[in-house]
């Protein structure tokens, strides 16, 4: 991951890399709102009730949808009302799918824990950084490079 960060910084240049870092930090601040404790609740429920805890899944899905919508609103308000510059606002808007992917990673990780699939669980969190690296590589090889 360190090499990916170094390559990203060299690819984007200091100004663009700084904007990316600020946007990722902003999403990182808002990210816990997307699931807001559902993963822990499901782990406890399946630990106590086993398969009977499946009754909580529809309500949990609705709760995550509502919390994710709240996180999206918080991100947009923070981007447009806060001190963000125009380029940071655009970057935050472009990175909205990343916000939802964090929720998906957390929920899938919980599912894998419940199933005891520890091998897949170990590999799953790497998907986000690898996806970012592949997206940046695609930008690099199509000619979209930072100039500063």
JOPE-V801236 format. One record per residue. RES is the residue in one letter. PSI is psi in radians with two decimals (999 if undefined). Layout:
BEGIN
res: {RES & RES}
psi: {PSI & PSI}
END
This chain:
BEGIN
res: {X & X & X & X & X & X & X & X & X & X & X & X & X & X & X & X & X & X & X & X & X & X & X & X & X & X & X & X & X & X & X & X & X & X & X & X & X & X & X & X & X & X & X & X & X & X & X & X & X & X & X & X & X & X & X & X & X & X & X & X & X & X & X & X & X & X & X & X & X & X & X & X & X & X & X & X & X & X & X & X & X & X & X & X & X & X & X & X & X & X & X & X & X & X & X & X & X & X & X & X & X & X & X & X & X & X & X & X & X & X & X & X & X & X & X & X & X & X & X & X & X & X & X & X & X & X & X & X & X & X & X & X & X & X & X & X & X & X & X & X & X & X & X & X & X & X & X & X}
psi: {-0.60 & -0.75 & -0.63 & -0.71 & -0.73 & -0.79 & -0.71 & -0.77 & -0.73 & -0.64 & -0.81 & -0.48 & 2.86 & -0.69 & -0.83 & -0.63 & -0.66 & -0.72 & -0.71 & -0.75 & -0.72 & -0.75 & -0.74 & -0.64 & -0.70 & -0.78 & -0.64 & -0.57 & -0.67 & -0.40 & -0.76 & -0.37 & -0.47 & -0.65 & -0.44 & 0.85 & 0.03 & -0.69 & -0.78 & -0.68 & -0.77 & -0.70 & -0.81 & -0.75 & -0.81 & -0.49 & -0.63 & -0.78 & -0.11 & -2.25 & -0.35 & -0.33 & -0.14 & -0.37 & -0.35 & -0.23 & -0.81 & -0.75 & -0.66 & -0.69 & -0.74 & -0.72 & -0.76 & -0.68 & -0.76 & -0.80 & -0.66 & -0.67 & -0.71 & -0.70 & -0.70 & -0.79 & -0.75 & -0.72 & -0.78 & -0.72 & -0.79 & -0.59 & -0.70 & -0.45 & -0.51 & -2.87 & 0.23 & 2.49 & 2.99 & -0.76 & -0.62 & -0.63 & -0.79 & -0.72 & -0.72 & -0.71 & -0.67 & -0.49 & 0.15 & -0.72 & -0.50 & -0.64 & -0.80 & -0.50 & -0.56 & -0.71 & -0.73 & -0.74 & -0.75 & -0.77 & -0.71 & -0.66 & -0.69 & -0.76 & -0.77 & -0.63 & -0.79 & -0.71 & -0.25 & 0.37 & 1.27 & -0.51 & -0.82 & -0.60 & -0.69 & -0.58 & -0.44 & -0.82 & -0.27 & -0.29 & -0.70 & -0.97 & -0.65 & -0.70 & -0.75 & -0.74 & -0.73 & -0.69 & -0.73 & -0.66 & -0.70 & -0.72 & -0.71 & -0.83 & -0.22 & -0.03 & 0.04 & 1.74 & 2.59 & 2.59 & -0.23 & 999}
END
